[in-house]
Amino acid sequence: MGLQEDFEEHAEKAKTLPESTTNEDKLVLYGLYKQATVGDVNTPKPGVFNMRDRAKWCAWEAVKGKSKEEAMSDYITKVKQLLEEAAAAGTS
């Protein structure tokens, strides 16, 4: 399986992450996903009163400069990690 297919598969798996997934982890995934699919952040930073969109923008900005392939690989690794943590938490 190629990197693109693996990435798409893990993007689908990310939708099954539990509600308990932290916002920080969700923002990391968001930033990596946007970097992998769009590239460097290309929109103005949202205003201070738009906290949700501003946090998402900052997460994307944090991975600025990563190649598409590197962002895909990091995204896959993060989804695997979160799924493993969720499985471990479910068995305890």
N, C-alpha and C positions, 0 to 999 in steps of 0.2 A: 504494500500500500504506500502511495506517495505521501509526501508531507501535506499537500493540499487536502487530500481525502481524509487523512488522519486528523487534520485540523477541523474539518467540517464535522467529522464524527464526534469529536470532543466538544464542539460547539453545541451539538445536540445533547450530549451527555450533561453539559453544564446546566441545561434547562431542568435537569432532574435533581440538582443539588438541593439539600434540605433547607427549610425556612431558617434554620439556625446558622446558616452560612453568614459570616460577619459582613458588614457593609464594606470593611476594608478589603476583604478578599474579593467581594463582588466588584469593587472599584479596580483592583489589580486586573481582574479578568476583563473588565470593560476596556481599560486602557490598552491591554495587549491585543484584544480583539480589534479595536479600532486601528491600532498601528499595523496589524497584519492585513486588514482589509482596505484601509484608506491610505495609510502612510502617516507622515508627520501631521500633527494637529494643524488644521487649516481654517479654523473659525476663531472669531474674537473671544476673549475670555468673558464669560457671563458675569453680570453684575453681582455685587456682594449680597444682595437680597435674594438672589436665585441660587440658594445654597446647593440644591441637588445637582443642577446642571453645572455649577461651578466645580463641585467635587469631581464630577465625571470628566470635565475638561482638564482639571489638574492631574487626574489619573492618566489621561491620555498624554498630556504634556510631559509627564514623568518618564515616559518611554520613548520620547522623541529621539530620532536618530537610529533606533534599532531597525535592522533590515526586516523586510517582510518575513523572511524565513526564520530569523531569530525570534521575532515576536510570535510566530506560529508555534515554534518549538517551546518557548517559554509558556505559552498559553496551554498547550497540551500537558506539559509538566504540572502546571498549577491545577488544572482540572483533575488530573490523576491524583494529586496530593489531597485535594479536597474530598474527592470521592472515597479515598482510602480512610481519611479521618472520619468521614460520616459513617462508613461501614464499621470502623472500630468502635465508634461511639454507640452504634446501634446494637453491638454485641455485648456491651458491658452492663 
